[in-house]
Amino acid sequence: MIANSPLEELRRKEHFSTREIRQALRDYGNTQESYEVILVAGTNGKGSTTAFLSSILSHRYRVGSYYSP
């Protein structure tokens, strides 16, 4: 890795400002904007809602799920 790359500079910090995060995303091409996302949040029913959406959308789109405790 290049010693003075934006990513290397960010790795040395503990806390980041919103401006720094936005700049880092711009530096790497805003890849988070290259795909559609559905966020399922709430207390109950996230797993079944995600399974339901996946079963419907997978007929036409490539679908992936990420679960976090």
Buried (B, 14 or more C-beta within 10 A) or exposed (E): EEEEEBEEEBEEEEEEEEEBEEBBEEEEEEEEEEEEEEEBEEEEEEEEBBEEBBEEEEEEEEBEEEEEE
